[in-house]
Amino acid sequence: MHLVYPAVLSALLFCTGLYGVLARRNAILVLMSVELMLNAVNLNLVAFDVWLSRAARDTLHSGQALTLFTIAVAAAEIGIGLAIVLAVYRNRGTSDIDKLRDTAEGPDDAEPGAVAAQKTEATA
């Protein structure tokens, strides 16, 4: 098998994942798009490992070992990411990235010094 086929498929998967990260506003869909990008990288690693192992028969298959490491890191990332998204959803009631960014900024009309003064007055 030629190296071109998995490389083109990997590029298509990566571009699809990149589009999902840039265009989607739901945090879970963004995490799924990141996973798609990581799988594209894994496909490339295995394809190049197979291609390079044909030249030298006694290789360590480092591409496949690195792919297993990447899969383990991706599993940990998706577990922690989903836990964060669920915690934010329970607290805020939405997983829309734009709405979460708007609520984190705070009131527009208050100055930072005025907010600190209000906190000081409230505690006194």
DSSP file (Angstrom, degrees, kcal/mol; ACC not computed):
  #  RESIDUE AA STRUCTURE BP1 BP2  ACC     N-H-->O    O-->H-N    N-H-->O    O-->H-N    TCO  KAPPA ALPHA  PHI   PSI    X-CA   Y-CA   Z-CA
    1    1 A M              0   0    0      0, 0.0     2,-0.1     0, 0.0     0, 0.0   0.000 360.0 360.0 360.0 139.2    0.0    0.0    0.0
    2    2 A H        -     0   0    0      1,-0.1     3,-0.4     4,-0.0    49,-0.0  -0.368 360.0-126.5 -75.3 156.5    1.3    3.5   -0.9
    3    3 A L  S  > S+     0   0    0      1,-0.2     4,-1.5     2,-0.1     5,-0.1   0.674 101.1  73.6 -74.2 -17.9    1.9    6.0    1.8
    4    4 A V  H  > S+     0   0    0      1,-0.2     4,-2.7     2,-0.2     5,-0.3   0.879  88.0  58.7 -67.0 -39.0   -0.3    8.5    0.0
    5    5 A Y  H  > S+     0   0    0     -3,-0.4     4,-2.2     1,-0.2     5,-0.2   0.952 111.1  37.2 -62.6 -53.9   -3.6    6.9    0.9
    6    6 A P  H  > S+     0   0    0      0, 0.0     4,-2.5     0, 0.0    -1,-0.2   0.847 116.1  55.7 -68.1 -28.4   -3.3    7.0    4.7
    7    7 A A  H  X S+     0   0    0     -4,-1.5     4,-2.2     2,-0.2    -2,-0.2   0.912 110.1  44.5 -67.8 -41.2   -1.7   10.5    4.5
    8    8 A V  H  X S+     0   0    0     -4,-2.7     4,-2.4     2,-0.2    -1,-0.2   0.913 114.5  49.1 -68.5 -41.9   -4.6   11.9    2.5
    9    9 A L  H  X S+     0   0    0     -4,-2.2     4,-2.4    -5,-0.3    -2,-0.2   0.906 111.7  50.0 -62.8 -40.8   -7.1   10.3    4.8
   10   10 A S  H  X S+     0   0    0     -4,-2.5     4,-2.6     2,-0.2    -2,-0.2   0.902 109.7  50.4 -64.4 -41.0   -5.2   11.6    7.8
   11   11 A A  H  X S+     0   0    0     -4,-2.2     4,-2.5     2,-0.2    -2,-0.2   0.903 111.2  49.0 -64.0 -40.4   -5.2   15.1    6.3
   12   12 A L  H  X S+     0   0    0     -4,-2.4     4,-2.2     2,-0.2    -2,-0.2   0.914 112.3  47.9 -65.0 -42.3   -8.9   15.0    5.7
   13   13 A L  H  X S+     0   0    0     -4,-2.4     4,-2.4     2,-0.2    -2,-0.2   0.914 112.6  49.0 -63.7 -42.0   -9.6   13.8    9.2
   14   14 A F  H  X S+     0   0    0     -4,-2.6     4,-2.5     1,-0.2    -2,-0.2   0.911 111.4  48.8 -65.6 -41.7   -7.4   16.5   10.7
   15   15 A C  H  X S+     0   0    0     -4,-2.5     4,-2.4     2,-0.2    -1,-0.2   0.878 110.8  51.2 -65.7 -37.1   -9.1   19.2    8.6
   16   16 A T  H  X S+     0   0    0     -4,-2.2     4,-2.1     2,-0.2    -2,-0.2   0.914 112.2  46.7 -64.8 -42.4  -12.5   18.0    9.6
   17   17 A G  H  X S+     0   0    0     -4,-2.4     4,-2.1     2,-0.2    -2,-0.2   0.887 111.2  51.6 -65.5 -39.1  -11.4   18.1   13.3
   18   18 A L  H  X S+     0   0    0     -4,-2.5     4,-2.2     2,-0.2    -2,-0.2   0.902 109.4  50.0 -64.8 -41.1   -9.9   21.6   12.8
   19   19 A Y  H  X S+     0   0    0     -4,-2.4     4,-2.6     1,-0.2     5,-0.4   0.907 109.8  52.0 -61.8 -41.2  -13.2   22.8   11.3
   20   20 A G  H  X S+     0   0    0     -4,-2.1     4,-1.7     1,-0.2    -2,-0.2   0.883 110.1  47.9 -63.8 -38.4  -15.1   21.3   14.2
   21   21 A V  H  < S+     0   0    0     -4,-2.1    -1,-0.2     1,-0.2    -2,-0.2   0.903 118.7  39.9 -68.2 -40.0  -12.9   23.1   16.8
   22   22 A L  H  < S+     0   0    0     -4,-2.2    -2,-0.2    -5,-0.2    -1,-0.2   0.814 124.3  34.8 -80.3 -30.4  -13.1   26.4   15.0
   23   23 A A  H  < S+     0   0    0     -4,-2.6    -3,-0.2    -5,-0.2    -2,-0.2   0.762  96.7  86.3-100.0 -27.5  -16.8   26.4   14.0
   24   24 A R     <  -     0   0    0     -4,-1.7    -4,-0.0    -5,-0.4     0, 0.0  -0.441  47.0-170.5 -80.9 150.0  -18.6   24.5   16.8
   25   25 A R        +     0   0    0     -2,-0.1    72,-3.5    72,-0.1     2,-0.4   0.479  60.8  94.1-113.6  -9.2  -19.9   26.3   19.9
   26   26 A N  B  >  -A   96   0A   0     70,-0.2     4,-1.8     1,-0.1    70,-0.2  -0.743  69.9-142.6 -86.8 131.0  -20.8   23.2   22.0
   27   27 A A  H  > S+     0   0    0     68,-2.0     4,-2.0    -2,-0.4    -1,-0.1   0.841  99.1  53.3 -65.0 -34.7  -18.0   22.2   24.3
   28   28 A I  H  > S+     0   0    0      1,-0.2     4,-2.1     2,-0.2    -1,-0.2   0.901 108.7  49.3 -68.7 -39.8  -18.6   18.5   23.9
   29   29 A L  H  > S+     0   0    0      2,-0.2     4,-1.9     1,-0.2    -1,-0.2   0.842 108.9  53.7 -67.6 -31.9  -18.5   18.8   20.1
   30   30 A V  H  X S+     0   0    0     -4,-1.8     4,-2.0     2,-0.2    -2,-0.2   0.914 108.5  49.3 -66.5 -41.7  -15.2   20.7   20.4
   31   31 A L  H  X S+     0   0    0     -4,-2.0     4,-2.0     1,-0.2    -2,-0.2   0.890 110.0  51.1 -63.3 -38.8  -13.8   17.8   22.5
   32   32 A M  H  X S+     0   0    0     -4,-2.1     4,-1.9     1,-0.2    -1,-0.2   0.874 108.7  51.8 -65.5 -35.9  -14.9   15.3   19.9
   33   33 A S  H  X S+     0   0    0     -4,-1.9     4,-1.9     2,-0.2    -2,-0.2   0.872 107.1  52.3 -68.4 -36.8  -13.2   17.4   17.2
   34   34 A V  H  X S+     0   0    0     -4,-2.0     4,-2.2     1,-0.2    -2,-0.2   0.902 108.6  51.4 -64.1 -39.9  -10.0   17.4   19.2
   35   35 A E  H  X S+     0   0    0     -4,-2.0     4,-2.3     1,-0.2    -2,-0.2   0.880 107.0  53.5 -63.7 -37.4  -10.2   13.6   19.4
   36   36 A L  H  X S+     0   0    0     -4,-1.9     4,-1.6     2,-0.2    -1,-0.2   0.895 108.6  49.6 -63.3 -39.6  -10.7   13.4   15.7
   37   37 A M  H  X S+     0   0    0     -4,-1.9     4,-1.8     2,-0.2    -2,-0.2   0.895 109.9  50.7 -66.5 -39.8   -7.5   15.5   15.2
   38   38 A L  H  X S+     0   0    0     -4,-2.2     4,-2.2     1,-0.2    -2,-0.2   0.882 108.3  52.4 -66.0 -36.8   -5.6   13.2   17.6
   39   39 A N  H  X S+     0   0    0     -4,-2.3     4,-2.2     2,-0.2    -1,-0.2   0.847 106.0  54.4 -67.1 -32.5   -6.8   10.1   15.6
   40   40 A A  H  X S+     0   0    0     -4,-1.6     4,-1.9     2,-0.2    -1,-0.2   0.901 108.8  48.3 -64.9 -40.4   -5.6   11.7   12.4
   41   41 A V  H  X S+     0   0    0     -4,-1.8     4,-2.5     2,-0.2    -2,-0.2   0.903 110.1  52.2 -65.1 -40.8   -2.1   12.1   14.0
   42   42 A N  H  X S+     0   0    0     -4,-2.2     4,-2.4     1,-0.2     5,-0.2   0.902 107.6  51.7 -62.3 -41.0   -2.3    8.4   15.2
   43   43 A L  H  X S+     0   0    0     -4,-2.2     4,-2.3     1,-0.2    -1,-0.2   0.907 110.6  48.7 -61.7 -41.5   -3.1    7.3   11.7
   44   44 A N  H  X S+     0   0    0     -4,-1.9     4,-2.6     2,-0.2     5,-0.3   0.911 109.7  52.1 -64.1 -42.8   -0.1    9.2   10.3
   45   45 A L  H  X S+     0   0    0     -4,-2.5     4,-1.8     1,-0.2    -2,-0.2   0.925 113.2  43.3 -60.9 -45.5    2.2    7.8   13.0
   46   46 A V  H  X S+     0   0    0     -4,-2.4     4,-2.4     2,-0.2     5,-0.2   0.899 113.5  51.7 -68.7 -39.8    1.3    4.2   12.2
   47   47 A A  H  X S+     0   0    0     -4,-2.3     4,-2.3    -5,-0.2    -2,-0.2   0.928 112.9  44.1 -64.1 -44.9    1.4    4.8    8.4
   48   48 A F  H  X S+     0   0    0     -4,-2.6     4,-2.5     2,-0.2    -1,-0.2   0.835 111.4  55.0 -70.3 -30.7    4.9    6.3    8.6
   49   49 A D  H  X S+     0   0    0     -4,-1.8     4,-2.0    -5,-0.3    -2,-0.2   0.925 110.8  44.6 -65.7 -43.6    6.0    3.6   11.0
   50   50 A V  H  X S+     0   0    0     -4,-2.4     4,-0.9     2,-0.2    -2,-0.2   0.905 114.4  50.1 -65.1 -40.7    4.9    0.8    8.5
   51   51 A W  H  X S+     0   0    0     -4,-2.3     4,-0.5     1,-0.2     3,-0.4   0.899 114.2  43.5 -65.9 -40.5    6.5    2.7    5.6
   52   52 A L  H >X S+     0   0    0     -4,-2.5     4,-1.4     1,-0.2     3,-0.6   0.791 106.3  61.6 -75.9 -27.5    9.8    3.2    7.4
   53   53 A S  H 3< S+     0   0    0     -4,-2.0    -1,-0.2     1,-0.2    -2,-0.2   0.712  93.8  64.3 -73.6 -18.0    9.9   -0.4    8.7
   54   54 A R  H 3< S+     0   0    0     -4,-0.9    -1,-0.2    -3,-0.4     3,-0.2   0.836 102.5  49.4 -69.6 -31.2    9.9   -1.7    5.2
   55   55 A A  H << S+     0   0    0     -3,-0.6     2,-0.5    -4,-0.5    -2,-0.2   0.919 122.5  29.5 -73.8 -43.4   13.3   -0.1    4.6
   56   56 A A     <  -     0   0    0     -4,-1.4    -1,-0.3     1,-0.1     3,-0.2  -0.966  67.4-163.2-121.0 117.1   14.8   -1.5    7.8
   57   57 A R  S    S+     0   0    0     -2,-0.5     2,-1.2     1,-0.2    -1,-0.1   0.808  82.7  61.9 -71.0 -29.9   13.5   -4.9    9.0
   58   58 A D  S    S+     0   0    0      2,-0.0     2,-0.2     3,-0.0    -1,-0.2  -0.588  75.5 140.8 -99.1  73.3   14.9   -4.6   12.5
   59   59 A T        -     0   0    0     -2,-1.2    -6,-0.0    -3,-0.2    -2,-0.0  -0.678  57.2-129.5-110.4 167.3   13.1   -1.6   13.8
   60   60 A L        -     0   0    0     -2,-0.2     5,-0.1     4,-0.0    -1,-0.1   0.461  37.7-126.9 -92.6  -3.6   11.6   -0.8   17.2
   61   61 A H     >  +     0   0    0    -12,-0.1     4,-1.6     1,-0.1     3,-0.3   0.951  43.9 168.2  53.4  53.8    8.2    0.3   15.8
   62   62 A S  H  >  +     0   0    0      1,-0.2     4,-2.5     2,-0.2     5,-0.2   0.784  68.0  61.9 -69.3 -27.3    8.4    3.6   17.6
   63   63 A G  H  > S+     0   0    0      2,-0.2     4,-1.7     1,-0.2    -1,-0.2   0.897 105.9  45.5 -65.0 -39.9    5.5    5.0   15.7
   64   64 A Q  H  > S+     0   0    0     -3,-0.3     4,-1.9     2,-0.2    -2,-0.2   0.872 112.8  50.4 -71.5 -36.3    3.1    2.4   17.0
   65   65 A A  H  X S+     0   0    0     -4,-1.6     4,-1.9     2,-0.2    -2,-0.2   0.904 111.0  49.0 -66.2 -40.7    4.5    2.8   20.6
   66   66 A L  H  X S+     0   0    0     -4,-2.5     4,-2.4     1,-0.2    -1,-0.2   0.843 107.8  55.7 -67.4 -32.7    4.0    6.6   20.3
   67   67 A T  H  X S+     0   0    0     -4,-1.7     4,-2.3     2,-0.2    -1,-0.2   0.909 106.3  49.9 -65.0 -42.0    0.4    6.0   19.0
   68   68 A L  H  X S+     0   0    0     -4,-1.9     4,-1.9     2,-0.2    -2,-0.2   0.895 111.2  49.7 -62.9 -39.1   -0.4    3.9   22.1
   69   69 A F  H  X S+     0   0    0     -4,-1.9     4,-2.3     2,-0.2    -2,-0.2   0.908 110.5  50.1 -64.3 -41.6    1.0    6.7   24.3
   70   70 A T  H  X S+     0   0    0     -4,-2.4     4,-2.5     1,-0.2    -2,-0.2   0.875 108.6  52.3 -65.7 -37.4   -1.1    9.3   22.4
   71   71 A I  H  X S+     0   0    0     -4,-2.3     4,-2.2     2,-0.2    -1,-0.2   0.901 109.8  49.2 -64.8 -40.3   -4.2    7.1   22.8
   72   72 A A  H  X S+     0   0    0     -4,-1.9     4,-2.0     2,-0.2    -2,-0.2   0.916 112.7  46.8 -65.3 -42.6   -3.6    7.0   26.6
   73   73 A V  H  X S+     0   0    0     -4,-2.3     4,-2.5     1,-0.2    -2,-0.2   0.896 111.8  51.6 -65.5 -39.5   -3.1   10.7   26.8
   74   74 A A  H  X S+     0   0    0     -4,-2.5     4,-2.5     2,-0.2     5,-0.2   0.874 108.1  51.8 -65.6 -37.2   -6.3   11.3   24.7
   75   75 A A  H  X S+     0   0    0     -4,-2.2     4,-1.8     2,-0.2    -1,-0.2   0.913 112.1  45.6 -66.2 -41.2   -8.3    9.0   27.0
   76   76 A A  H  X S+     0   0    0     -4,-2.0     4,-2.4     2,-0.2     5,-0.3   0.902 112.9  51.6 -66.3 -39.9   -7.2   11.0   30.0
   77   77 A E  H  X S+     0   0    0     -4,-2.5     4,-2.7     1,-0.2    -2,-0.2   0.904 110.7  46.5 -64.6 -41.9   -7.8   14.3   28.2
   78   78 A I  H  X S+     0   0    0     -4,-2.5     4,-2.4     2,-0.2    -1,-0.2   0.859 111.8  52.1 -72.0 -32.9  -11.4   13.3   27.3
   79   79 A G  H  X S+     0   0    0     -4,-1.8     4,-1.7    -5,-0.2    -2,-0.2   0.944 115.8  39.2 -65.8 -47.4  -12.1   12.1   30.8
   80   80 A I  H  X S+     0   0    0     -4,-2.4     4,-2.2     2,-0.2    -2,-0.2   0.895 116.0  52.9 -68.7 -40.0  -11.0   15.3   32.5
   81   81 A G  H  X S+     0   0    0     -4,-2.7     4,-2.5    -5,-0.3    -2,-0.2   0.909 109.7  47.1 -63.0 -43.0  -12.5   17.4   29.7
   82   82 A L  H  X S+     0   0    0     -4,-2.4     4,-2.5     2,-0.2    -1,-0.2   0.866 110.2  53.5 -67.7 -34.9  -15.9   15.8   30.1
   83   83 A A  H  X S+     0   0    0     -4,-1.7     4,-2.1    -5,-0.2    -2,-0.2   0.911 111.1  46.3 -64.5 -41.0  -15.8   16.1   33.8
   84   84 A I  H  X S+     0   0    0     -4,-2.2     4,-2.5     2,-0.2    -2,-0.2   0.920 112.5  49.9 -66.4 -43.4  -15.1   19.9   33.5
   85   85 A V  H  X S+     0   0    0     -4,-2.5     4,-2.5     1,-0.2    -2,-0.2   0.910 111.5  48.6 -63.2 -41.8  -17.8   20.3   30.9
   86   86 A L  H  X S+     0   0    0     -4,-2.5     4,-2.2     2,-0.2    -1,-0.2   0.891 111.6  49.5 -65.7 -38.7  -20.4   18.5   33.1
   87   87 A A  H  X S+     0   0    0     -4,-2.1     4,-1.8     2,-0.2    -2,-0.2   0.910 113.0  46.6 -65.9 -41.1  -19.4   20.6   36.1
   88   88 A V  H  X>S+     0   0    0     -4,-2.5     4,-3.1     2,-0.2     5,-0.5   0.894 111.4  52.2 -67.0 -39.0  -19.7   23.8   34.1
   89   89 A Y  H  X5S+     0   0    0     -4,-2.5     4,-1.9     1,-0.2    -2,-0.2   0.894 109.6  49.0 -64.4 -39.6  -23.1   22.6   32.7
   90   90 A R  H  <5S+     0   0    0     -4,-2.2    -1,-0.2     2,-0.2    -2,-0.2   0.881 118.4  39.8 -67.3 -36.3  -24.4   21.9   36.2
   91   91 A N  H  <5S+     0   0    0     -4,-1.8    -2,-0.2    -5,-0.2    -1,-0.2   0.908 130.7  24.1 -79.5 -42.2  -23.3   25.3   37.5
   92   92 A R  H  <5S-     0   0    0     -4,-3.1    -3,-0.2     2,-0.2    -2,-0.2   0.701  93.7-128.3-100.1 -23.1  -24.2   27.5   34.5
   93   93 A G  S  <<S+     0   0    0     -4,-1.9     2,-0.3    -5,-0.5    -4,-0.2   0.527  79.4  70.4  86.7   5.5  -26.9   25.5   32.8
   94   94 A T        -     0   0    0     -6,-0.4    -2,-0.2     2,-0.1    -1,-0.2  -0.991  55.7-159.0-150.0 155.3  -25.3   25.6   29.3
   95   95 A S        +     0   0    0     -2,-0.3   -68,-2.0    -3,-0.1     2,-0.4   0.137  53.7 127.9-117.7  17.1  -22.3   24.2   27.5
   96   96 A D  B  >  -A   26   0A   0    -70,-0.2     4,-1.9     1,-0.2   -70,-0.2  -0.631  53.4-148.0 -75.7 125.1  -22.3   26.8   24.8
   97   97 A I  H  > S+     0   0    0    -72,-3.5     4,-2.1    -2,-0.4     5,-0.2   0.880  94.1  52.2 -65.9 -40.3  -18.7   28.3   24.6
   98   98 A D  H  > S+     0   0    0    -73,-0.2     4,-2.0     1,-0.2    -1,-0.2   0.913 110.7  47.5 -63.9 -42.7  -19.8   31.8   23.6
   99   99 A K  H  > S+     0   0    0      1,-0.2     4,-1.9     2,-0.2    -1,-0.2   0.867 111.1  51.7 -67.4 -35.5  -22.3   32.1   26.5
  100  100 A L  H  X S+     0   0    0     -4,-1.9     4,-1.2     1,-0.2    -1,-0.2   0.881 109.7  49.5 -68.0 -36.9  -19.7   30.8   29.0
  101  101 A R  H  X S+     0   0    0     -4,-2.1     4,-0.8     1,-0.2    -2,-0.2   0.888 110.3  51.0 -68.1 -38.6  -17.2   33.4   27.8
  102  102 A D  H  X S+     0   0    0     -4,-2.0     4,-0.6     1,-0.2     3,-0.4   0.870 110.3  48.5 -67.4 -37.4  -19.8   36.2   28.1
  103  103 A T  H  < S+     0   0    0     -4,-1.9     3,-0.3     1,-0.2    -1,-0.2   0.753 106.1  58.0 -76.0 -22.5  -20.7   35.2   31.7
  104  104 A A  H  < S+     0   0    0     -4,-1.2    -1,-0.2     1,-0.2    -2,-0.2   0.720  95.4  64.9 -78.2 -20.7  -17.1   35.1   32.8
  105  105 A E  H  < S-     0   0    0     -4,-0.8    -1,-0.2    -3,-0.4    -2,-0.2   0.805  92.1-151.6 -76.2 -28.3  -16.4   38.7   31.8
  106  106 A G     <  -     0   0    0     -4,-0.6    -1,-0.2    -3,-0.3     2,-0.1  -0.339  43.7 -15.0  87.9-172.2  -18.7   40.2   34.4
  107  107 A P        -     0   0    0      0, 0.0     3,-0.1     0, 0.0    -4,-0.0  -0.388  52.0-149.4 -70.3 143.1  -20.6   43.5   34.2
  108  108 A D  S    S+     0   0    0      1,-0.2    -2,-0.0    -2,-0.1     0, 0.0   0.804  90.1  53.5 -80.8 -30.8  -19.4   46.0   31.5
  109  109 A D  S    S+     0   0    0      2,-0.1     2,-0.3     0, 0.0    -1,-0.2   0.652  88.6  89.6 -85.7 -14.2  -20.3   49.2   33.3
  110  110 A A        -     0   0    0     -3,-0.1     3,-0.0     4,-0.0     0, 0.0  -0.638  69.5-137.5 -87.5 139.5  -18.4   48.6   36.6
  111  111 A E     >  -     0   0    0     -2,-0.3     4,-1.9     1,-0.1     5,-0.2  -0.613  21.9-117.8 -88.1 153.5  -14.8   49.6   36.9
  112  112 A P  H  > S+     0   0    0      0, 0.0     4,-1.7     0, 0.0     5,-0.1   0.875 115.5  50.4 -61.0 -36.7  -12.3   47.3   38.6
  113  113 A G  H  > S+     0   0    0      1,-0.2     4,-2.1     2,-0.2     5,-0.1   0.864 108.3  52.6 -67.5 -35.8  -11.6   49.8   41.4
  114  114 A A  H  > S+     0   0    0      2,-0.2     4,-2.2     1,-0.2    -1,-0.2   0.872 107.7  51.1 -68.2 -37.1  -15.4   50.3   42.1
  115  115 A V  H  X S+     0   0    0     -4,-1.9     4,-2.0     2,-0.2    -1,-0.2   0.909 110.7  48.5 -66.4 -41.6  -15.9   46.5   42.4
  116  116 A A  H  X S+     0   0    0     -4,-1.7     4,-2.0     1,-0.2    -2,-0.2   0.889 111.5  50.3 -65.2 -38.7  -13.0   46.3   44.9
  117  117 A A  H  X S+     0   0    0     -4,-2.1     4,-2.2     2,-0.2    -2,-0.2   0.882 108.8  51.8 -66.4 -37.9  -14.5   49.2   46.9
  118  118 A Q  H  X S+     0   0    0     -4,-2.2     4,-2.0     1,-0.2    -2,-0.2   0.891 109.6  49.6 -65.8 -38.5  -17.9   47.6   46.9
  119  119 A K  H  X S+     0   0    0     -4,-2.0     4,-1.6     2,-0.2    -2,-0.2   0.891 110.7  50.1 -66.1 -38.6  -16.4   44.4   48.3
  120  120 A T  H  X S+     0   0    0     -4,-2.0     4,-1.1     1,-0.2    -2,-0.2   0.900 111.9  47.6 -66.8 -39.9  -14.6   46.4   51.0
  121  121 A E  H  < S+     0   0    0     -4,-2.2    -1,-0.2     1,-0.2    -2,-0.2   0.852 109.3  54.3 -68.2 -34.7  -17.8   48.2   52.0
  122  122 A A  H  < S+     0   0    0     -4,-2.0    -1,-0.2     1,-0.2    -2,-0.2   0.837 110.2  45.8 -69.8 -32.3  -19.7   45.0   52.1
  123  123 A T  H  <        0   0    0     -4,-1.6    -1,-0.2     1,-0.2    -2,-0.2   0.721 360.0 360.0 -82.8 -20.2  -17.3   43.3   54.5
  124  124 A A     <        0   0    0     -4,-1.1    -1,-0.2    -5,-0.1    -2,-0.2   0.481 360.0 360.0 -80.4 360.0  -17.1   46.4   56.9
